[in-house]
Amino acid sequence: MKAIRAHGPGDPGVLVLDEIPVPEPGPGDVLIRVRAACLNPPDWYARRDFAMIPDHLFAGERLRVSFPWIPGSDASGVVAAVGPGVTDFSVGDEVFGLIRFPEVNNGGRAYAEYTTAPAAHLARKPPSVDHVHAAAVPMAGLTAYQFLVDRIRLPAGRTVLVNGAAGGVGHFAVQLARLRGARVIAVASSRHEGFLRDLGADEYVDYTATAAEDAVRDADVVIDTVGGPDAHRFLKTVKDGGTIGPVFPGDYHPEEAARRGIEIRGGQVHSDGGQMAELAALLADGSLRAGIDSVYDLADAAKAHERAETGHIQGKIVLSVP
């Protein structure tokens, strides 16, 4: 089969198309004929062997990539074979999911014509959703879901500010917060306003014209998909006793947050086939949509990574596997 591999760390150009054996599904696994795979930030972090991640952000030992390495944790495709013990899926089923995340060296390996996945990490793809749009969902959709449902447990009637609302996690957070009865304030640049209002944003802050901390007060929850050293500015937007959910690490001035009773609830997204099935049901009835920034052929994975590194992405970047 054809697969994209990096034989060492570096810029997008280290991603090359190789010919390698088709993997065998082990116990509890299925073999997927991949039709589409999605780019996510961990793909380019790992491609550089996490060189840009400070040591203090690793819990314990620093992660290292074992090269040659196949990127990709998000896949949509067709079951080509099942391993021992698999009863939930059969050959020919269309499936999608976040595969073996947050593992790195034994991760999804989705930038390939075939990959294996634990059946427990997959859900059936809705027939009404094509593979490109299905592949755009797993990591970003599960991140938004696990923040709002598992960590924050967002009740109805709250005000939720989403920073970086047009990006992968952000545009799913906008939709899922609305589905849970929230009033949603989306923060992004001006070119994304129509996209986000169409997804259900109640208010819009164009950060290129007005800083969010100058425009918003008394939000119950902030989902911050940007983080960074200036993340503490969002303390001004959230009410005392509120919650900030940092998708990426940031400086939230923990002493000030504690003084005001503001909880910082972070965490790492993880594979979950049951939750994927819940997202699949929302996709099937049109309650949830995946925004697509751009689509590249598998062989052009390096170009897709170059696009990712330019930023200002609207939705997700997807690889189509012919």
DALINUR-V41746 format. One line per field, one symbol per residue. ss: DSSP state (h for helix, s for strand, l for the rest). burial: + if it has 16 or more other ideal C-beta (glycine too) atoms within 10 Angstrom, else -. A space follows every 50 residues. Layout:
BEGIN
ss->???
burial->???
END
This chain:
BEGIN
ss->lssssslllllhhhssssslllllllllssssssssssllhhhhhhhlll llllhhhlllllllllllsllllssssssssslllllllllllsssssll lllllllllllslssssshhhsssllllllhhhhhllhhhhhhhhhhhhh hlllllllsssssllllhhhhhhhhhhhhlllsssssslhhhhhhhhhll llsssslllllhhhhlllsssssslllsllhhhhhhhsssssssssllls lllhhhhhhlllssllllllllhhhhhhhhhhhhlllllllsssssshhh hhhhhhhhhhlllllsssssll
burial->--++++--+--+-++-+-----+-+--+++++++++++++++++++++++ ------------+-+---+++++++++++++++--+--+---++++++++ +--+--+++++++++++++-++++++--+-++++++++++++++++++-- -+-+---+++++++++++++++++++++-+-+++++++---++-++--++ +--++++----++-++--+++++++++---+++++-++---++++++--+ -++---+----+-+-+--+++++-++-+++-++----++++++-++-+-+ ++-+++++----+++++++++-
END
